Amino acid sequence: MESYRLLMIGAGRMAEAIISGLQNQNPSLFSSVTVANQTDERRLINLAKKYNVHTTTDWRDVINEVDVVVSAVPPQAHSTILEDLDSIGYKKLFITVAAGVDPTFMESKISEGTPVCWMMPNTAAQVKKSMTTYVCGRFVNDDHRTIIHHLLESIGDYAELSEEQVHDLTAVTGSAPAFLYLFCEALEEAAVSYGLDEKQAKLLVTKMISGSAEMLETGITANELRDQVTSPGGSTAAGVEVLEKGHFTELVQNAVKATNTHARGK
């Protein structure tokens, strides 16, 4: 099996999730992994010890020694990175996991013919449960796709969409976990108000969410599951009525729109 040398630009949680996931794959397509970070050498030392990866404080020093680059830095850093890659003449596979940095944008900054891919994972990548959407640029071939799928599989499930769809679903798959966690916080606070301590409240809510997610994974629709719990005129119905009067669905949809609008601003 052909192997490749990977450069990870950035050393945050998502970078570590990908590195960890790759190490759990057997076999891996990558013969070596190098992590680059300019601002936190201690972080690099920790990653090197934990995952036996190579490290550097300047990715430019090793760019000619790698076959694939994954950028896990903030969106606003990508213009400079892509322009630097263009000036170096890099034309191998470039992947980003940054919000809003789509193939059209990347291809406008980097050398003509460079294969690029935009992945939008979520934080569940840390436990190999991400639902990642992705879209490939014009110059991605079958060999590149093998590498891309290998990376995607290392952090969970994935779906290939159009560029516009990845933009529009950034909030649903990428940011919505924060909406869910906010909902969990509210439920935990409600549980504490009825006499539970914080640890008990967290366990109660966490297990409820976990079990509900497993029910959804059976294939039953969310609407059907809600109906199973909500007997007409019952206590659950009374609670649902409060959410509906508060325009809960509209509020969630507005949160999705606000997230996507901000992400498109790069």
N, C-alpha and C positions, 0 to 999 in steps of 0.2 A: 504494500500500500504506500502510495506517495505521501510524503510528510512535508509540512510547511513550518516556517518560522514566523511566530506571531509577535507583533509589537502592540502593547496596550498603552495608549496615551491617556494618563489619568490613573489615579490609584484609590478612588473612592469606593463606596459600597457596591455600586453596579460593576465596577471593574473587578472587585474581589469575587462577586457572585459568579461572574463568567469564568474567572480563573479557577475557582473552586469546582464549578460544574465540569469544566474540561478535565480536571484531574480525576474526577469520578467516572469519566467515560473510559471504556476499555474496548478497543484501543483508541487512542487519540490521534487525530490528524496532525497534531502539532509536535514537532520534535523539540522545540524550545519556545519559551514565553519570556519576553522582556517587558518590564513595566517601567514607564517613564513618568516622573513627577518632579517638577521644578521646585516646589515650595515646602515639601515635607519629607526630608530624608529619613526621619525616624519611621515614618509610615512604610517607606521602601524597605528598610531594614526588617521590619516586622513581617512584611509580605514575603521577603526572600527567605526568612527563617521558616515561615509557616508553609509555604508552597514550593520552595526550592526553585524560585524563578530568578531570572537575571534582572538587574535594575540599572537605571541610569537617570541622571537628573536632566539630561537633554536628549530628546528623542532623535534629534538631527545627527547625533553621533553614531547611531546604529541603523539609520533608515536604509542604507544600502545593503544591510545584512539580513533584511527580513522580507517575507513574501506577502504578508497580510498585516494591515494596520486596523486596529479598532480604537476609535476615539470615544472616550468616556469622560469628556470634559464638558463644561457648560456651553450652551449654544453660542454665546457671544465670542467664544474663543475660536470658533471654526473658520472664520474668514482668514485670520492670520495663519492658522495651520494649513489650510488648503492652498493659500498663496505661497507659503514656504515650500510645500510639496511640489507645486507647479514649477517654482524656480529651481528646485533640485532635479526635476525631471522624473519624479516618481509616477509610474503608470500601472502599478499593481493594485490589488483589491484594497479598497478603502471603505470601512464600515463605521457608521456613527450610531450612537444610542442617545443622541441629544434631541430634545424636543424641537420641532420646527425645521430641522436641518434636512431638507428633502433632496432627492437626487437632482432635481432641476437646479437648485441652489449650488450643490456641490459641483455639478458638471460645468457651471458657469465660472467656477473659480480654479478648477484643476485642469491639467493637460487633457486635450481632446483624446478620447479613446480610453480614458481611465475608468475601470469598472468600480462603481460605487453602490452602496446599499445603506438604506436607512432602517434601523430597527427601533421599535418603541416597546421595550419591556416595562414591567412594573417591579415594585420592590419585592414581590414574592419570588423574584429570581433568586433571592438569598436562600430560599428553601426549595429551589428547583420547581416552583409552581407558578412561574410567570405565564401570563397569556400575552404573548408578544405579537404585535402586528409588524409587518415589514413590507418594503417595496424596493425593487432593484432598479438600477439605472440602465441606460440603453446598451452598455457594453459588457454586461454580466453574461458569462457563458455557463455551460453546464458544469465545468470544473469549479468555477466560482460558486455556483449554487451548492455544490457538495460541501464546500467550506462553510458557506452561510448556514446551511441546514445543520451542520455539525455544531456550530456555535449556538444556534437556536435551541437545539435539543439539549444542550448542556444546562439550560435554565428553565425548561418547561415546555409548554405547548406553544404553537405559533400558527399564524394565518397570513398568507400573502394577499395584499389588497392593492388597490390603486393608490397613487400618491395622494390624491384628494381624500380618499377614505381614511388613510393613515392620519392625515391632518384632522379630519373630522372626528375620529375615534380616539384621539390622544387622551381626551378626558375620560372616556368610558373605560379603556383598558389601562391607561397609565396613571391617571390622577384620581379616578374614582375610589381606589382603596382609601385615600384620605377622607373622602366623603363617608365611606363606611366606618372608618375609625372614629370619625366625629359622632356618628350615630351611636357607636358602641360606647363612647364616653358619656353620652347623654343617658343611655340605658344604665350604665354603671352608677352614675350619679343618682338616678331614680332608685336603684336597688339600695344604695347606701342610705337614702332618705327613709327607707323602710326598716332600717336597723342592721343591715349587713355591714361587715367591715369591708374595706377596699379589696382585700384579697378574695373574699367570698364573692363579692360583686363581679370582679374580673373573671373568676372561674365560671360563674353562672352565665355571663354574657358570652364569653369565649366559646363555651360548649354549645350554647344555643346557636351562635353563628356557624360554627363548624358543622353541626348537625343539619342546619338549614341548607348549607352549601352542598352537603352530600345528597340531600333530597333533590336539589336542582340537578345534580349530576346523574340522577336516574333517568333524566329525559322528560320528566313532567314539567310543564311550563310554570313559570312564576305565577301566572294568573290562576292556574288550576290549584297550585299549592296554597295560594292565599285563600281561595274559596274553601279549601278543605279545613282551614283553621278558623274561618270567619263564618260562623253560623248566623243566619239572619236574626237580627234582634238580640244577639248575644253580647257578651262583654267585649270580645275582640272587635266586633263590629262597632261598638261604641268608641273604641280607641281609633280604629281606622277612619271613622267619621270625623274625628278631631283632625287627623292628618289631612284628610281631603278638604275640610273647611279651611285649613291653613295653606291650601294649594301646594301640597307636598310634591306632587308630580311636576308641576310647573317650576317649583323652586329647584328641583334637581336638574331639570332641563336647562334652566337659566345658568346653573353652576357649570354645566357642560359647555354651554356657549361661551361663558366668560373665560373658562380655561383654554378653549380652542382659540379664542380671539387673542389672548395673551401669548400663547405659544406661537402663533403665526407672526408675531411681531419680531421674533428673533433678537 
